[in-house]
Amino acid sequence: MKMAIPILVCIIIGIIFIGSFPSITSACSCAELPGVEEEFERSKAVFSGKVIDIREKRSLKGYTTKSVLFEVTNTWKGVEQSQIIITTGQGGGDCGYDFKEGEEYLVYAYESTMYGKKTLVTIICDRTNELGSSEEDLAILGEGQPPIEEVDLTDKQEGNGLYIWGAVVIAIGIVLFFVFKRRTRSNS
């Protein structure tokens, strides 16, 4: 019975700690999609590529986003490297695009602080689409160029810091467990 109390205290502290990170939500509302030329002009980067990794990340402000790593096939604007990382939301109310690992896309991205720090962002209100469904765009954009610089951004891909916090909570729980265990032995 004496062992159950410290374990219960650790669980409660862990739940309070993890639950103390607020989740920010917002509503997504898109007007009509812009034309290809207009979207090209406002974009910082336009490229086609295959999604090779998707990682969720959560900022201290409570934003949960996706960091999407692409292997670039062709580029029309702003991309010279063979890989690029784009940020998007989770989907639904935050306008995030639902990328699938292994799929190819035509991506229009712009610099924004929409999801926290300034990064290249794309959302469902942009013309970003699966490559196979982008015939109209490709006809107007013409033939892209392959990237000129070979890079590996796998190490730069940001992961979820929540796992670190989880490990910290577990470590604190273990320490508290042994402290309470030692106290109960010395009191016996």
C-alpha positions in Angstrom: 0.0 0.0 0.0 2.9 2.4 0.8 4.3 1.8 -2.7 1.0 2.7 -4.4 1.0 6.3 -3.1 4.3 7.4 -4.7 3.4 5.7 -7.9 0.0 7.5 -7.9 1.7 10.8 -7.2 4.1 10.3 -10.1 1.3 9.5 -12.5 -0.7 12.6 -11.4 2.3 14.8 -11.7 3.0 13.4 -15.2 -0.6 14.0 -16.3 -0.6 17.5 -15.0 2.8 18.2 -16.6 1.9 16.9 -20.1 -1.6 18.4 -19.9 -0.1 21.9 -19.1 0.9 22.4 -22.8 -2.1 24.1 -24.4 -3.2 23.1 -27.9 -3.9 26.0 -30.1 -6.6 25.6 -32.7 -7.8 27.8 -35.5 -10.4 27.7 -38.2 -9.3 27.3 -41.8 -11.2 29.2 -44.5 -10.0 29.3 -48.1 -11.2 31.5 -50.8 -11.0 30.4 -54.4 -7.6 28.9 -55.4 -5.3 31.4 -57.1 -4.3 30.8 -60.7 -1.0 29.1 -61.5 0.7 32.4 -62.5 -0.5 34.2 -59.4 0.5 31.4 -57.1 3.9 31.1 -58.8 4.5 34.9 -58.2 3.7 34.9 -54.5 5.6 31.6 -53.8 9.1 31.6 -52.5 9.6 28.0 -53.7 8.0 25.9 -56.4 9.1 22.3 -56.9 8.0 18.8 -57.4 9.3 16.0 -55.1 8.7 12.9 -53.2 7.9 12.9 -49.4 10.6 10.9 -47.7 9.8 11.7 -44.0 7.1 13.4 -42.0 7.6 14.4 -38.4 5.2 16.0 -36.0 6.5 18.8 -33.8 5.0 20.9 -31.1 6.1 24.4 -30.3 6.1 25.8 -26.8 3.2 28.1 -27.9 1.1 24.9 -28.4 1.2 24.7 -32.2 1.3 21.2 -33.5 2.7 21.1 -37.0 4.3 18.7 -39.5 7.8 19.0 -40.8 7.9 17.4 -44.2 11.1 16.3 -45.9 11.1 16.1 -49.7 13.5 14.6 -52.2 13.3 17.3 -54.9 12.7 16.0 -58.5 12.3 19.3 -60.4 12.4 22.9 -59.4 10.9 26.0 -61.0 11.6 28.6 -58.3 13.7 29.1 -55.1 15.0 25.5 -54.7 18.5 24.5 -55.7 19.1 21.6 -53.3 18.1 18.0 -53.7 16.1 18.0 -50.4 13.9 20.6 -48.8 11.9 20.8 -45.6 8.4 22.3 -45.7 6.1 23.0 -42.7 2.4 22.5 -42.7 -0.3 22.1 -40.1 -2.0 18.9 -38.8 -4.9 19.4 -41.2 -8.6 20.2 -40.6 -8.9 23.6 -38.9 -5.3 24.7 -39.2 -5.2 24.5 -43.0 -2.4 21.9 -43.0 -1.9 19.8 -46.1 -2.2 16.0 -45.6 1.0 14.8 -47.2 1.6 11.0 -47.4 5.1 9.5 -47.2 6.2 8.0 -50.5 3.9 10.2 -52.6 5.0 12.8 -55.1 3.7 16.4 -55.1 3.9 19.7 -56.9 4.5 22.2 -54.0 4.1 25.9 -53.8 5.6 27.2 -50.6 6.1 30.7 -49.1 7.9 32.0 -46.0 5.6 32.5 -43.1 5.4 32.5 -39.3 2.0 31.0 -39.4 3.1 27.9 -37.4 5.6 29.6 -35.1 9.0 30.5 -36.4 9.6 31.6 -40.0 9.8 28.6 -42.3 8.7 27.6 -45.8 5.0 26.7 -45.5 2.3 25.3 -47.7 -1.4 24.8 -46.8 -4.5 23.5 -48.4 -5.4 27.1 -49.7 -2.3 26.9 -52.0 -2.1 25.1 -55.3 0.0 22.4 -53.8 -1.3 19.0 -55.0 -0.4 15.5 -55.9 1.9 15.5 -58.9 -0.5 13.2 -60.9 -3.3 15.8 -60.4 -1.2 18.8 -61.4 -1.4 18.6 -65.3 -2.8 22.1 -65.7 0.0 23.6 -63.5 2.7 21.6 -65.2 1.5 22.7 -68.7 1.8 26.3 -67.6 5.0 26.0 -65.6 6.8 24.1 -68.3 9.7 21.7 -67.8 11.4 22.2 -64.5 15.1 21.9 -63.8 16.7 19.2 -61.6 18.3 20.5 -58.4 22.0 21.4 -58.7 23.2 20.8 -55.2 23.1 17.3 -53.5 22.3 17.5 -49.8 21.0 15.3 -47.0 18.7 17.1 -44.6 17.7 14.1 -42.6 19.6 15.4 -39.6 17.9 18.8 -39.9 14.4 17.3 -39.7 12.8 18.5 -36.5 11.1 15.9 -34.4 8.7 16.1 -31.6 10.1 17.6 -28.4 7.2 16.1 -26.5 9.1 12.8 -26.3 11.9 14.6 -24.4 9.4 16.0 -21.9 7.9 12.5 -21.5 11.3 11.1 -20.7 11.9 13.9 -18.2 8.6 13.1 -16.4 9.4 9.4 -16.3 12.9 10.2 -14.9 11.4 12.4 -12.2 8.8 9.7 -11.4 11.6 7.1 -11.0 13.6 9.4 -8.7 10.5 10.1 -6.6 9.7 6.4 -6.4 13.1 5.6 -5.0 13.0 8.6 -2.6 9.6 7.5 -1.2 10.8 3.9 -1.0 13.9 4.8 0.9 11.8 7.0 3.3 9.3 4.2 4.0 12.2 1.8 4.8 13.8 4.2 7.2 10.5 4.8 9.0 9.9 1.1 9.5 
